[in-house]
Amino acid sequence: MIEPQRLPLWERNRAANGDFEPFLEIYPPAGSAPRPGLLVIPGGGYLNISAFEGRPIAERFMELGFQPAVLYYRRDPRFYPDPQLDALRAIQMMRLIGERGGIMPDKVAVMGFSAGGHLAASTGTLADAIEVVANDAADAMNPRPDAMVLCYAVISAELQPDSFRHLTGGNPEQCKYLSLENRVDENTPPAFLWHTAEDKVVPLENALVFAEAMKKHGRPLEMHVFPEGHHGINLAEGFSAAVWPELAAAFLERVLA
């Protein structure tokens, strides 16, 4: 596999103002024709970034016909809206890179795991509420993804308070606002969700409340609940959930067509 290139998200210290500078790992074009873009957002509780939910996922979905990039975003002690700004900016940059980077600019999906799933769902539900300004050409690009894949995603502060503490610094009003089952509306992109019934870290109910909100607003939805598997199984090798990449790829092909 060809090594990805690091692309800073912001002009140095314009948005970061700290030691960690958020960036994208951009993969070289996989073929002569552009492909749907896929922004991969690893989890880590808004405190760390999981190495197992970044490159291995990007490489698998490149095999399935997508042009991926992995987001390395700001985390505690950087609080909301910094991670959300990074994710929305990343979508804009992928659209701007477009065909010269092997990406169909009008077909950019987002995929997130655990707290990274919350960040991915944020881009689909909060894009109108967060202004992303970097004073460059990417500002004109739509920051809302065209579809979402939410993998054992954190959704509700009541169901997974630790991630929200690291996202908000413990601000109770923000925790309620950022419980994303409350942010779904008629503009929320199509969503594919998968979870395991045995997940004790991020309970299945996170997926259920988001799916119910999607159904309430008539938004396209596909959800799979697999019987076994601990939290953070990423590609789920050795579990019944190992079929999820193919299921998600088929869903994205349908909704991005």
Backbone as a ProteinNet text record, in pm:
[ID]
protein_1_A
[PRIMARY]
MIEPQRLPLWERNRAANGDFEPFLEIYPPAGSAPRPGLLVIPGGGYLNISAFEGRPIAERFMELGFQPAVLYYRRDPRFYPDPQLDALRAIQMMRLIGERGGIMPDKVAVMGFSAGGHLAASTGTLADAIEVVANDAADAMNPRPDAMVLCYAVISAELQPDSFRHLTGGNPEQCKYLSLENRVDENTPPAFLWHTAEDKVVPLENALVFAEAMKKHGRPLEMHVFPEGHHGINLAEGFSAAVWPELAAAFLERVLA
[TERTIARY]
84.4	0	88	58.1	132.8	106.7	211.1	198.7	116.7	25.2	-50.4	37.3	-8.5	60.6	-13	62.2	2.3	-32.2	-156.3	-204.1	-258.1	-191.2	-242.9	-382.1	-466.7	-602.6	-609.7	-524.4	-531.6	-393.8	-391.4	-266.3	-218.8	-94.4	-43.4	-93.2	-155.2	-202.1	-320.9	-373.3	-493.8	-610.4	-625.5	-734.9	-684.1	-563.9	-517.1	-473.4	-385.5	-339.9	-292	-221.2	-171.3	-62.5	-18.4	91.9	51	-73.2	-116.3	-181.6	-128.8	-184.1	-264.5	-395.9	-477.9	-443	-458.8	-421	-500.8	-494.9	-549.6	-436.1	-456.2	-372.6	-446.6	-392.7	-455.5	-386	-464.8	-408.4	-399.2	-291.8	-281.1	-396.7	-435.8	-546.2	-524.2	-631	-620.1	-632.5	-676.1	-692.1	-701	-728.7	-733.9	-863.5	-969.9	-1099.8	-1123.6	-1185.1	-1214.5	-1315.1	-1307.4	-1394.1	-1467.4	-1572.9	-1634.3	-1531.8	-1531.8	-1440.8	-1495.6	-1405.7	-1445.7	-1353	-1409	-1334.5	-1348.4	-1237.9	-1236.4	-1195.2	-1279.1	-1253.4	-1238.4	-1117.3	-1097.3	-1157.3	-1182.5	-1231.3	-1118.2	-1155.8	-1059.3	-1114.7	-1249.1	-1312.7	-1292.5	-1256.3	-1220.9	-1100.3	-1022.1	-900.1	-778.8	-797.1	-691.2	-742.9	-657	-697.1	-650.8	-743.9	-714.2	-639.5	-524.7	-448.2	-517.8	-606	-670.7	-794.4	-836.4	-957.5	-926.3	-799.6	-757.6	-710.4	-580.3	-523.7	-582.1	-600.8	-658.1	-795.6	-875.5	-1007.1	-994.4	-908.1	-889.2	-843	-748.9	-697.2	-803.6	-888.1	-995.4	-1095.9	-1130.7	-1230.4	-1170.8	-1041.6	-980.4	-997.6	-983.4	-1006.5	-1151	-1243	-1385.3	-1430.1	-1336.3	-1369.4	-1383.1	-1330.6	-1341.5	-1204.3	-1206	-1082.2	-1078.8	-998.6	-1008	-909.5	-942.7	-851.6	-883	-781.9	-799.2	-778.4	-870.6	-865.4	-798.5	-702.2	-638	-676.3	-769.8	-840.7	-800.2	-836.4	-806.7	-896.4	-839.8	-909.2	-877.7	-940.6	-916.2	-765.6	-719.8	-792.1	-848.8	-862	-933.4	-1076	-1172.8	-1311.1	-1395	-1524.3	-1619.7	-1612.2	-1607.8	-1632.5	-1507.2	-1389.6	-1266.1	-1266.2	-1302.3	-1303.2	-1401.4	-1518.1	-1618.1	-1568.3	-1501.2	-1442	-1342.8	-1261.2	-1163.2	-1231.4	-1338.3	-1406.3	-1477.2	-1544.3	-1613	-1512.5	-1403.3	-1296.7	-1238.1	-1223.9	-1169.6	-1259.4	-1390.2	-1483	-1469	-1460.6	-1441.6	-1313.6	-1206.3	-1078.8	-1084	-1153.3	-1164.9	-1243.3	-1347.4	-1421	-1333.6	-1252.3	-1165.3	-1057.8	-1000.5	-899.4	-959	-1077.8	-1156.9	-1085.2	-1110.9	-1065.5	-914.2	-844.6	-697.7	-642.7	-721.9	-684	-759.3	-829.3	-901.6	-1036.6	-1090.3	-1215	-1325.7	-1442.7	-1561	-1607	-1596.4	-1621.8	-1766.1	-1859.3	-1999.5	-2041.8	-1944.8	-1973.6	-1867.3	-1886.8	-1793	-1871.4	-1841.4	-1905.4	-1809.9	-1865.9	-1786.6	-1812.7	-1708.2	-1718.2	-1645.7	-1714.9	-1651.6	-1677.6	-1586.2	-1587.4	-1592.5	-1684.9	-1695.8	-1710.7	-1623.3	-1632.4	-1608.5	-1528.7	-1514	-1644.1	-1729.7	-1862.6	-1949	-1933.7	-2003.2	-1956.6	-1826.3	-1773.6	-1824.1	-1828.6	-1882.7	-2028.8	-2108.1	-2249	-2266.8	-2171.6	-2176.7	-2173.1	-2092.2	-2082.2	-2213.4	-2291.4	-2418	-2533.2	-2517.1	-2627.1	-2600.6	-2474.7	-2440.6	-2377.2	-2376.5	-2306.7	-2362.8	-2492.4	-2552.7	-2530.3	-2487.9	-2475.8	-2333.6	-2235.9	-2095.2	-2036.5	-1989.3	-1929.7	-1781.6	-1741.1	-1601.9	-1539.7	-1444.6	-1382.4	-1231	-1165.5	-1019.3	-963.7	-1054.3	-1014.6	-932	-978.8	-916.7	-1025.3	-984.4	-1081.3	-1173.6	-1130.2	-1213.5	-1337.6	-1335.6	-1451.3	-1578.1	-1563.7	-1680.1	-1737.1	-1668.5	-1712.5	-1815.4	-1908.2	-2011.3	-1947.2	-1961.5	-1899.1	-1983.1	-2109.2	-2195.1	-2163.2	-2144.9	-2117.3	-2241.7	-2220.3	-2330.9	-2388.5	-2317.4	-2365.1	-2276.1	-2328.5	-2255	-2254.9	-2140.9	-2131.1	-2085.9	-2171.6	-2148.8	-2126.8	-2005.3	-1961.1	-1950.5	-2033.9	-2046.4	-2026.6	-2107.1	-2087	-2146	-2075	-2128.4	-2229.9	-2346.8	-2449.9	-2500.4	-2533.9	-2605.4	-2519.2	-2522.5	-2445.5	-2494.6	-2622.6	-2674.9	-2624.1	-2590.5	-2551.3	-2399.7	-2322.6	-2176.8	-2116.8	-2128	-2088.4	-1939.4	-1854	-1709.3	-1664.5	-1708.9	-1669.6	-1716.6	-1836.6	-1889.1	-1813.1	-1763.8	-1681.5	-1553.9	-1494.3	-1372.9	-1403.4	-1525.6	-1563.1	-1598	-1662.5	-1716.1	-1648.4	-1560.4	-1505.7	-1606.1	-1714.5	-1816.1	-1929.4	-1939.9	-2046.9	-2181.1	-2274.4	-2398.3	-2487.8	-2492.7	-2576.1	-2523.3	-2390.7	-2333.2	-2353.5	-2345	-2367.9	-2507.2	-2606	-2742.1	-2753.3	-2696.1	-2702.9	-2635	-2523.3	-2443.8	-2485.4	-2592.9	-2654.2	-2728.9	-2672.1	-2708.7	-2841.6	-2902.2	-3038.4	-3132.5	-3089.8	-3169.3	-3140.3	-3042.7	-3001.9	-3041.3	-3097.7	-3140.5	-3255.4	-3251.6	-3361.8	-3374	-3451.6	-3478.7	-3357.6	-3250	-3127.6	-3019	-3042.7	-2941.6	-2915.5	-2789.7	-2758.7	-2798.5	-2812.1	-2837.9	-2731.9	-2774.3	-2684.5	-2689.3	-2571.6	-2554	-2496.7	-2563	-2516.4	-2493.1	-2387.2	-2373.4	-2319	-2358.4	-2324.1	-2325.2	-2271.1	-2284.3	-2366.2	-2442.4	-2526.7	-2444.2	-2320.5	-2235.7	-2151.3	-2158.7	-2075.8	-2112.5	-2018.8	-2043.3	-1985.4	-1904	-1843	-1933.9	-1979.6	-2077.5	-2200.8	-2301	-2415.5	-2489.9	-2549.8	-2629.1	-2734.3	-2785	-2891.2	-2850.5	-2719	-2674.8	-2721.8	-2702.5	-2748	-2899.5	-2967.3	-3113.2	-3175.9	-3125	-3186.5	-3159.9	-3044	-3016.4	-3103.1	-3117.7	-3202.2	-3347.3	-3395	-3532	-3549.1	-3447.9	-3455.1	-3453.7	-3371.8	-3369.1	-3505	-3563.3	-3694.7	-3800.5	-3796.4	-3893.5	-3892	-3773.9	-3761	-3759.3	-3784.6	-3795.7	-3664.7	-3554.3	-3423.8	-3380.9	-3310.1	-3265.1	-3173.3	-3196.1	-3126.9	-3110.2	-2993.1	-2972.1	-2897.7	-2943.9	-2879.8	-2865.3	-2750.7	-2724	-2676.3	-2735.8	-2694.3	-2642.6	-2515.5	-2452.8	-2449.6	-2463.7	-2484.5	-2363.6	-2242.9	-2126.6	-2019.1	-1930.7	-1819.6	-1806	-1684.6	-1657.1	-1646.1	-1634	-1620.5	-1485.8	-1487.1	-1363.4	-1310.2	-1398.9	-1351.1	-1318.4	-1325.5	-1289.7	-1337.6	-1249.8	-1290.1	-1358.8	-1360.7	-1439.2	-1397.3	-1271.1	-1224.1	-1245.6	-1303.9	-1333.2	-1468.8	-1543.2	-1677.4	-1779	-1905.5	-2009.9	-2020.4	-1976	-1980.1	-1878.3	-1794.2	-1690.7	-1747.5	-1876.9	-1938.9	-1970.4	-1950.3	-1996.3	-1931.1	-1802.2	-1748.2	-1819.6	-1849	-1918.6	-2060.4	-2127.5	-2261.9	-2259.6	-2163.2	-2153	-2118.2	-2027.3	-1990.4	-2110.1	-2190.1	-2309.7	-2408.7	-2424.7	-2513.6	-2463.1	-2335	-2280.7	-2295.2	-2274.9	-2291.6	-2434.7	-2532.2	-2672.8	-2704.5	-2667.9	-2711.4	-2628.2	-2508.4	-2424.9	-2443.5	-2523.2	-2540.2	-2605.9
-119.5	0	124.6	219.9	344.5	428.2	489.8	571.5	697.7	733.1	857.4	978.5	1093.2	1218.3	1297.8	1370.3	1452.3	1589.7	1631.4	1761.3	1838.5	1946.8	2026.4	2080.6	2084.2	2134.2	2285.8	2350.9	2495.2	2555.3	2682.2	2755.2	2753.7	2730.3	2705.5	2809.3	2757.6	2836.5	2927.7	2923.5	3002.8	2948.3	2814.9	2754.7	2670	2616.9	2522.4	2592.7	2694.5	2770	2679.8	2576.1	2484.5	2397	2300.5	2217.2	2120.9	2069.7	1972.6	2042.3	2017.1	2073.8	1965.3	1977.6	1874.4	1859.5	1737.5	1712	1595.8	1585.1	1472.4	1385.8	1255.4	1163.8	1133.9	1184.8	1173	1062.4	970.7	861.3	900.7	863.6	892	827.4	885.3	827.1	679.8	602.2	456.7	410	496.6	457.6	580.7	560.2	671.8	750.3	687	753.1	793.3	909.6	950.3	857.6	850.8	764	847.1	790.7	859.7	878.6	996.4	1023.1	968.4	928.8	875.3	930.5	1014.5	1067.5	971.1	913.8	816.4	888.8	875.7	943.9	839.4	814	717.1	766.2	671.8	704.7	724.7	729.5	752.1	836.8	848.3	916.8	1066.7	1129.2	1271.2	1301.3	1197.4	1214	1162.3	1049.7	988.6	965.6	909.3	867.1	723.7	635.5	493.1	464.4	400.3	363.3	254.1	177.4	64.5	105.6	230	276.7	382.6	389.2	484.5	415.8	393.2	336.7	201	106.3	-22.4	-6.9	86.9	110.5	174.4	275.7	343.6	245.6	160.1	64.5	-35.7	-78.7	-172.7	-107.6	16.9	81.6	130.1	146.6	168.8	43.5	-73.5	-199.2	-210.7	-146.9	-154.5	-43.8	37.1	131.9	276.8	314.1	450.6	516.6	649.6	726.4	786.7	729.8	767.4	875.2	935.4	1020.7	997.5	1001.1	980	1113	1144.6	1271.5	1253.7	1339.9	1349.5	1486.1	1484.9	1604.9	1644.9	1766.2	1817	1750.1	1733.5	1662.1	1731.3	1682.4	1732.3	1751.5	1872.2	1984.5	2085.8	2050.9	2135.6	2084.6	2169.7	2128.3	2174.6	2137.7	2181	2333.4	2385	2315.3	2274.3	2271.5	2247.7	2115.8	2001.1	1878.5	1886.6	1947.8	1959.8	2051.1	2157.6	2244	2166.4	2084.1	2005.1	1910.2	1843.8	1746.9	1815.6	1926.9	1999.2	2056.2	2107.7	2159.5	2047	1928	1815.1	1779.7	1783.2	1754.5	1861.1	1986.2	2093	2071.9	2034.9	2017.3	1899.1	1792.7	1678.9	1717.8	1798.6	1844.9	1934.8	2019.3	2109.7	2032.6	1933	1849.3	1782.4	1727.4	1678.1	1579.6	1591.8	1491.3	1483.6	1592.8	1583.5	1491.8	1470.5	1377.1	1246.6	1224.5	1099.8	1095.8	1212.2	1219.5	1281.9	1220.5	1283.5	1391.6	1518.1	1622.9	1631.1	1576.6	1579.4	1450.5	1363.5	1237.7	1213.5	1276.5	1262.4	1215.4	1095.8	1037.7	1046.2	1030.2	1031.2	901.3	848.3	723.4	742.2	714.8	734.9	620.4	604.1	493.9	549.5	496.1	533.2	684.8	753.8	899.4	962	895.9	941	928.1	833.9	823.9	942	988.5	1110.1	1228.3	1237.9	1347.3	1337.5	1215.2	1196.4	1237.5	1195.6	1232.7	1382.8	1446.6	1591.8	1662.9	1611.9	1678.8	1671.2	1566.6	1551.6	1623.1	1663.1	1722.5	1865.6	1909.8	2042.1	2132.4	2089.1	2165.9	2306.8	2323.6	2456.2	2542.3	2481.1	2553.3	2599.8	2549.2	2580.1	2643.5	2765.5	2834.4	2798.5	2753.4	2715.1	2818.6	2893.7	3000.1	2987.5	2966.9	2963.7	3066.6	3143.7	3247.3	3192.2	3078.1	3022.9	2959.6	2894	2843.1	2736.5	2665.8	2560.5	2616.6	2745.4	2805	2792.2	2788.1	2782.6	2642	2541	2402.6	2366.8	2280.7	2235.2	2146.8	2180.7	2099	1978.6	1970.9	1860.2	1737.8	1621.1	1500.3	1456.3	1375	1323.3	1195.2	1132.6	1012.2	989.5	909.9	881.9	732.6	683	546.5	558.7	515.3	533.5	396.8	374	243.3	245.5	168.3	168.1	309	401	543.6	591.5	682.4	760.6	859.1	868.2	961.2	1048	986.1	1054.3	1069	1188.9	1213.6	1128.4	1096.6	1013.7	871.1	827.5	689.1	669.2	776.5	764.3	896.2	926.5	1059.8	1088.8	987	1013	1088.7	1045.5	1113.9	1258.4	1282.4	1418.7	1506.4	1448.6	1526.2	1573.3	1486.2	1525.5	1618.7	1615.1	1703.8	1843.5	1852.3	1980.6	2035.9	1958	1999.4	1987	1912.5	1889.8	1990.2	2071	2170.7	2101.1	2105.6	2028.6	2075.8	2205.6	2255	2206	2208.8	2158.5	2008.3	1934.7	1790.1	1760.8	1834.1	1814.1	1852.7	1966.9	2014.4	1917.2	1858.9	1771.8	1625.3	1594.5	1461.9	1457.4	1389.8	1414.1	1354.8	1272	1230.5	1351.7	1461.3	1583.6	1677.1	1645.1	1735.9	1685.1	1567.9	1515	1599.1	1630	1702	1656.4	1729.3	1688.7	1701.1	1763.5	1777.9	1676.7	1594.9	1498	1397.6	1372	1279.8	1135.8	1052	909	849.5	755.5	700.2	548.4	488.3	345.2	330.9	252.5	230.9	82.3	51.3	-86.3	-82.5	-182.4	-190.6	-337.6	-368.2	-504.2	-500.3	-605.4	-612.2	-624.3	-672.4	-694.2	-573	-464.8	-348	-289.6	-293.2	-241.9	-102.3	-54.7	77.3	183.8	158.9	245.7	159.4	168.2	77.6	91.1	-19.9	-26.7	82.9	126	227.3	355.6	383	498.7	488.5	372.3	353	358.3	302.1	295.4	433.6	522.8	655.6	737.1	716.8	789.7	735.9	603.6	544	590.1	598.7	645.1	789.1	873.1	1011.7	1020.1	938.4	935.2	892	790.9	743.1	851.6	920.1	1025.7	1133.6	1165	1271.8	1220.4	1092.4	1036.5	1031.1	1016	1014.8	872.3	852.4	717.4	656.5	529.8	466	317.2	264.8	119.8	92.6	-6.2	-37	-187	-229.8	-370.6	-384.4	-477.7	-510.6	-654	-670.7	-801.7	-857	-987	-1042	-1035.8	-1051.3	-1058.1	-962.2	-927.7	-838.9	-728.4	-713.2	-608.5	-474.1	-369.8	-235.7	-222.4	-150.5	-119	-229.5	-311.5	-424.7	-385.4	-259.7	-202.8	-289.5	-361.7	-444.5	-573.5	-602.9	-713.2	-850.3	-867.1	-997.4	-1103.8	-1215.5	-1323.3	-1312.7	-1207.1	-1188.5	-1190.2	-1210.6	-1206.8	-1069	-965.8	-829.8	-805.4	-904.3	-886.7	-853.1	-871.4	-838.1	-689.4	-612.9	-474.1	-389.2	-404.8	-319.2	-336.9	-461	-484.2	-428.5	-443.7	-388.5	-236.4	-175.4	-29.9	20.4	-49.6	-8.7	-14.9	-120.1	-132.3	-19.7	13.6	124.6	255.5	283.1	407.3	413	301.4	299.5	335.5	290.1	319.6	466.7	518.1	653.5	761.2	726.7	824.5	818.2	723.5	706.8	830.6
0	0	0	-89.7	-98.3	26.5	78.4	197.7	168.7	258.2	240.5	269.2	222.5	247.6	354	436.2	542	485.6	507.9	461.3	581.3	623.1	736.4	704.4	806.6	785.7	780.8	855.1	868.9	849.5	809.7	814.9	959.1	982.3	1117.1	1217.2	1323	1436.2	1404.8	1281.2	1255.6	1336.8	1336.4	1412.3	1527.7	1516.8	1618	1746.1	1732.5	1849.2	1962	1927.4	2028.7	1971.2	2050.8	2007.7	1896	1899.9	1800.1	1681.7	1563.2	1440.7	1370.4	1360.9	1297	1149.3	1099	960.1	902.7	770.6	696.7	646.1	649.3	572.9	442.8	332.7	201.8	122.9	69.7	-9.2	-156.1	-224.7	-367.6	-442.9	-557.2	-634.4	-662.7	-642.2	-656.7	-800.6	-890.3	-1030.1	-1117.2	-1245	-1338.6	-1327.9	-1280.7	-1268	-1123.4	-1100.2	-962.6	-896.8	-764.4	-685.8	-580.7	-521.3	-407.8	-296.2	-235.6	-125.3	5.2	93.7	223	330.7	417.7	531.4	648.1	693	802.6	930.6	1035.4	1161.8	1272.2	1318.1	1426.5	1557.4	1647.6	1780.9	1879.3	2007.1	2113.3	2225.4	2231.7	2343.1	2346.6	2233.7	2227.2	2316.4	2347.5	2425.6	2349.6	2278.6	2198.7	2057.3	1971.3	1837.4	1818.3	1787.3	1773.4	1643.5	1655.3	1536.2	1456.4	1520.5	1454.1	1374.3	1390	1322.4	1217.3	1177.4	1076	949.7	941.2	817.3	778.5	871.7	829.8	765.1	815.6	758	620.7	609.9	481.7	375.1	409.4	311.7	269.8	364.1	328.9	234.6	259.7	175	43.2	36	-95	-180.7	-118.8	-191.5	-239.1	-165.9	-199.1	-294.4	-342.9	-448.3	-405.9	-287.2	-238.9	-232.3	-230.3	-218.2	-78.6	12.5	154	197	309.1	384.6	531.7	616.8	760.7	831.7	923.6	996.3	1132.4	1160.1	1291.3	1348.7	1441.7	1484.7	1625.9	1663.1	1797.6	1901.7	2021.6	2128.5	2262.4	2368.8	2503.3	2525.2	2561.2	2620	2521	2395.7	2300.3	2292.5	2319.7	2333.5	2214.2	2218.4	2117.2	2101.5	1977.3	1850.6	1774.3	1840.3	1765.1	1686.7	1747.7	1666.3	1549.4	1574	1468.1	1355.6	1391.3	1288.4	1202.7	1266.2	1191.2	1092.9	1137.9	1051.9	935.4	962	855.5	754.9	806.2	719.3	632.9	690.5	614.7	496.3	516.7	406.3	298.8	338.9	241.3	160.6	228.4	159.4	62	101.5	10.9	-114.3	-98.7	-216.5	-303.2	-238.8	-313.9	-389	-324.5	-391.2	-513.2	-496.8	-608.6	-698.5	-826	-922.2	-932.6	-906.9	-914	-805.3	-699.7	-594.8	-602.6	-713.1	-731.6	-663.1	-622.5	-546.3	-630.8	-629.4	-686.8	-588.8	-623.7	-524.2	-476.8	-554.3	-514.2	-445.3	-414.4	-347	-240.5	-125.8	-14.8	107.7	153.1	271.7	390.2	509.2	631.3	707.3	770.3	846	978.3	1089.3	1218.4	1314.2	1408.8	1504.5	1646.6	1726.8	1867.9	1881	1954	1959.8	1823.4	1739.5	1601.7	1524.3	1566.6	1508.6	1548.3	1671.6	1712.1	1628.8	1606.8	1526.3	1382.3	1328.1	1193.9	1187.1	1286.4	1288.6	1310	1378.1	1395.2	1260.4	1168	1037.9	962	986.5	917.7	984.6	1112.1	1187	1232.8	1231.5	1282.7	1178.1	1052.3	949	933.8	956.2	943.9	1067	1176.4	1303.1	1331.4	1257.1	1282	1157.5	1169.5	1055.6	1045.7	928.5	904.2	811.4	861.5	783.2	794.5	681.2	677.7	580.3	516.5	421.9	307.1	253.2	134.3	47.6	-60.1	-157.7	-100.8	3.7	61.1	129.8	166.3	232.9	150	17.9	-70.9	-84.7	-30.3	-44.7	63.5	28.4	121.9	229.3	358.8	463.2	504.6	459.5	499.5	414.1	474.8	395.4	318.7	216.7	136.2	193.9	286.1	354.6	475.6	571.6	694.7	722.6	771.8	823.5	968.4	1060.3	1203.6	1267.1	1313.1	1360	1512.8	1578	1725	1781.2	1726.2	1749.5	1881.5	1944.5	2055.8	1998.3	2059.7	2014.6	2128.9	2241.7	2349.9	2475	2534.3	2656.4	2771.6	2775.3	2883.6	2874.9	2754	2733	2732.3	2712.4	2711.2	2759.4	2887.9	2937	2928.4	2930.7	2932.5	2808.4	2691.1	2567.6	2568.1	2619.3	2621.6	2719.4	2826.8	2920	2850.9	2769.1	2697.7	2580.9	2529.8	2419	2468.4	2584.3	2629.7	2753.6	2815.7	2944.1	3056.1	3030.2	3132.1	3131.2	3028.1	3017.6	2995.7	3092.5	3079.2	2966.6	2940	2830.9	2696.3	2679.5	2555	2541.3	2651.7	2645.3	2591.1	2638.8	2590.3	2444.1	2407.6	2269.1	2173.6	2217.1	2130.4	2137.4	2207.6	2199.4	2066.6	1968.4	1828.5	1787.6	1872.1	1842.3	1842.7	1908.6	1913	1796.6	1713.9	1607.2	1467.6	1458.2	1328.7	1275.1	1144.2	1080.4	935.9	857.8	719.7	628.9	676	596	632.3	732.1	774.9	663.2	629.5	519.2	552.3	449.2	472	564.5	648.2	749.9	750.7	761.5	783.2	923.4	1008.9	1144.6	1168.9	1241.8	1290.9	1433.3	1509.7	1650.7	1689.7	1805	1858	1986.1	2006.4	2125.3	2252.9	2241.6	2359.1	2398.6	2321.9	2350.1	2485.7	2579.5	2713.8	2733.9	2641.4	2653	2593	2471.2	2405.3	2380	2465.4	2454.6	2322.1	2282.2	2159.7	2152.4	2265.8	2267	2194.8	2185.1	2107.5	1962.7	1901.7	1764.5	1755.2	1854.3	1849.6	1855.4	1942	1951.7	1825.2	1762.5	1638.7	1525.7	1518.7	1416.2	1431.6	1553.4	1576.8	1529.9	1555.1	1509.7	1357.1	1293	1146.6	1091.7	1151.3	1107.8	1125.8	1238.9	1267.8	1161.1	1110.1	1011.1	867.5	850	716.2	640.2	710.2	645.8	612.4	499.9	461.7	567.2	597.4	709	682.6	720.7	727.7	857.7	932.6	1061	1077.2	1132.2	1159.7	1303.8	1374.1	1510.2	1509.1	1543.4	1542.7	1685	1701.8	1836	1927.3	1871.8	1960.5	1912.9	2005.7	1973.6	2076	2130	2227.4	2156.7	2233.6	2177.5	2105.1	1995	1924.4	1835.2	1776.6	1696.2	1552.3	1519.1	1388.2	1271.4	1203.7	1089.2	1131.2	1260.1	1318.5	1266	1235.6	1186.9	1294.5	1254.4	1347.2	1413.8	1384.8	1439.3	1325.4	1361.1	1258.7	1195.1	1266.3	1212.5	1102.5	1071.1	969.8	831.8	813.5	684.3	672.4	779.6	775.8	667.2	634.2	527.9	393.6	357.7	231.8	236.8	350.7	364.9	356.5	422.7	419.3	280	211.9	76.2	-17.4	-4.7	-89.1	-59.8	68.3	106.4	43.8	56.7	2.1	-149.8	-214.9	-360.5	-400.1	-321.3	-351.3	-327.7	-211	-176.5	-245.5	-290.4	-361.2	-512.9	-559	-704.3	-765.4
[MASK]
+++++++++++++++++++++++++++++++++++++++++++++++++++++++++++++++++++++++++++++++++++++++++++++++++++++++++++++++++++++++++++++++++++++++++++++++++++++++++++++++++++++++++++++++++++++++++++++++++++++++++++++++++++++++++++++++++++++++++++++++++++++++++++++++++

